[in-house]
Structure formats: C-alpha cells, structure tokens
Amino acid sequence: GINISRAVVPALGGAIIASLGLAWPFLLNAVTFLAVIGALIWWKPAAPVTGTRSRERIGGAMKLGLRHAARNPALKATLLRAFAFFVFASAYWAFLPLIVREEIAAGPTFYGIMLGSIGVGAVATAAVLPKLRAAIGDEWLSRVGCGVTAVGLGLFGLATTPMVGIAAALLCGSSWIMVMTALNVSTQTALPDWVRARGIAVFQMVFAGSMAGGAFFWGAIADATDLRTALLGAAAGLVVATLLVARFKLQQGADINYTPAGHWAEPQLVDEPDDDIGPVLISVEYHVKASHRAPFIKTAAKLEAFRRQDGGYDWVLLEDIAEPGRMVENWREDSWAAHLRTHDRVSEAVKSIQLELEEMLDHRSERRVTHYLPPDPNRPARELEEDADFV
C-alpha cells in the first residue's frame, strides 16, 4: 500500500504543483485525513484481554523494553544492519530535490516522476519478493539490496539526464523493499510477543535516527565538496559498511522458541506482597552431580541472556566453596509485579535449558527457590518460598 501510493501520488503531486501552485498538494492532502479520522472513529477494536496481573506503568514498560533490546543479540544484530544501511541510503532521499534541480535541471513534475519511479521499483519487486526470498533467503536478500542501492546511489551521483535519474530511482525503490523486508522480518523473529511492539519501536528509532543523522552528515559532505562527491561517497560507504557488518547475521532469533511455557507455578506465599515493592532477589539453589559440574556451568550460563531479556539484572551463578556442586543462581527484578509478569512470559526456550540442567542435578537434594524483598518495618520479615518444582 505504501509503495503503490509512492508510485502514483508523487507524480500527481508534481503535476498539481506545476498547474495550480505549491500550496495545493498540501491542502488536498489535509482533506484526505478526514477519511483517516473517519475510519478511526468507525473502527471498533476488540477489548483488551485483562488478566489478574496489574498493568505495567509506562515508564517501567519503556525501561524494560530498552533493557530487553540491549540484551537481545538477535535484535542488536538486526539494528546494526539497519543502521549500516539507512545511514547511507538516506543520502538519495535527502538529495533527491537537488538531484532533480541541479544535476538533471528539471522541475516539480519530474521530481514527482522520480518519487513515483522509486514507488514503481518497490511495487514491481514486491510482486516477485516471495520467490526471491525462497531462492536466496533474507540474509542474501539484504546484501543484494544493499548492493543495488549502492549502484543506484552511484547513478544518482552521475545522473545528468532524465533517463539515468529514472533508472537510479527504479533501482533504489527495488532495493529499498528488499532490505526493508529482510530487516522487518528479522526484527519480528527476534522478539517474543510480550515485547514485540517495544522492540519494533526501537527499530523505528534506529531507522528514523539513521535517516536524519545520515541526511545531516551527507549534507555537510556536500557543502564541503559537492553533490556528486557526497552521493558517490555514500555509494562507496554503503559497500564497505555492508561488508563490515556481514558477520552480524539476520534472523538469529528465528530458531528460538519464545512461546510462553507456563511451567512456572504461582508462588505459594504466606503473605502476598504489594505489587510495587522491590527490588526482588530471586535465588535458585542447585545441587549438581560431581561428574556434571562443568557442563552444568556452561548450560546455566545460557540462562543469563534470557533472565536479562525478561527484565532481570545483576545475574550471577555462585558456588559454595565449602560444598562443591552446591550452586546458587541469583538475579534481581524491579518489583514483585514485574516478577509475576515474568511467570507469564518465561519461554519454551528457557524451559528446554532448565530441562537440560535437571538431568545434571543430584536428586537426593531438594532444589530450592527463594525470593527476597526489602523488609517492611510494619510487618514481620518475610521469606517468600516456592516448592522445588517452580523452576
């Protein structure tokens, strides 16, 4: 929908500017928003599903989303790849009016045709995108898209005739949909459902920030040199950046099962704490068979990333020096309510790691899970304990 609009409307806008003046496309566009407003008024979304958990507060939810993004390797790899593309691809979006006016010596109508050509290239490629993805996969789809964008940037830098400009626009539109599709899919697969919208928001921040920062940077380069140098520099830079970030593969999260496992039982407590009390220290005690000590440590380390992604911090695995094999996994969470929400979010991937650890334990000793909260001076100190099957 976006690219069909991009293919048709800019050419129409250029024609309106040429015939009626610069203000008219903006006025007509403003009127079209009445349809959008009407659709929003008419739309009746389904009521949100409400559970027994208290709702997250906006500040804490944003902090948790950023904490997850910082601890999610698959998402970070995708964000790095996005930055490496957008900061260079931003050059032709920023310079397109100048390319039309100064390099090709054309006016508003041709500027609309150039924008429309970008949309046409995207729509045409979208029609064959499923076959492309099936043939080469998203990783190579992104690399090919970056290469084609570099060619398009080079053609924009050398464009002195309308046909060269249109060819560059078609290539850039085609490659834009390739890279955007690969990055969007990689972002989606990197995120569990509970934090998906926040992770996509981080991706959008990287996109917008890279486009804005790249436009500023390449504008400064063009001021210091000229338009052609800036465009050719962006083309060369994109090739180098694509090679440098190639080791950060897309879709690293595709094989991680983020489906909620639901295997953590509700805490059995003598006294239910207030939701806002915290931080919470969660302590899990393991008694490991002597023959499995080394593989246990290696496998338990895999839990750290997931604990942190789910909102934990200060994760550490410790061993009792007086009793080798007696190990304690500790981490903190912001509040009791945050920990209860972790019960709902813990994934099948975590469950599979815990099942691996289960095979390495000495079952003659009970595994113990304990929660600690700041003491309430108005009540007796409380130790919050669950049975051995909780984790």
Secondary structure as GFF3:
##gff-version 3
##sequence-region A 1 391
A	DSSP	alpha_helix	2	20	.	.	.	ID=ss1
A	DSSP	alpha_helix	23	42	.	.	.	ID=ss2
A	DSSP	alpha_helix	58	70	.	.	.	ID=ss3
A	DSSP	alpha_helix	73	98	.	.	.	ID=ss4
A	DSSP	pi_helix	99	103	.	.	.	ID=ss5
A	DSSP	alpha_helix	108	158	.	.	.	ID=ss6
A	DSSP	alpha_helix	162	189	.	.	.	ID=ss7
A	DSSP	three_ten_helix	193	195	.	.	.	ID=ss8
A	DSSP	alpha_helix	196	224	.	.	.	ID=ss9
A	DSSP	alpha_helix	227	244	.	.	.	ID=ss10
A	DSSP	beta_strand	280	287	.	.	.	ID=ss11
A	DSSP	three_ten_helix	290	292	.	.	.	ID=ss12
A	DSSP	alpha_helix	293	309	.	.	.	ID=ss13
A	DSSP	beta_strand	313	319	.	.	.	ID=ss14
A	DSSP	beta_strand	326	333	.	.	.	ID=ss15
A	DSSP	alpha_helix	336	345	.	.	.	ID=ss16
A	DSSP	alpha_helix	348	358	.	.	.	ID=ss17
A	DSSP	beta_strand	368	372	.	.	.	ID=ss18
A	DSSP	beta_strand	384	386	.	.	.	ID=ss19
###
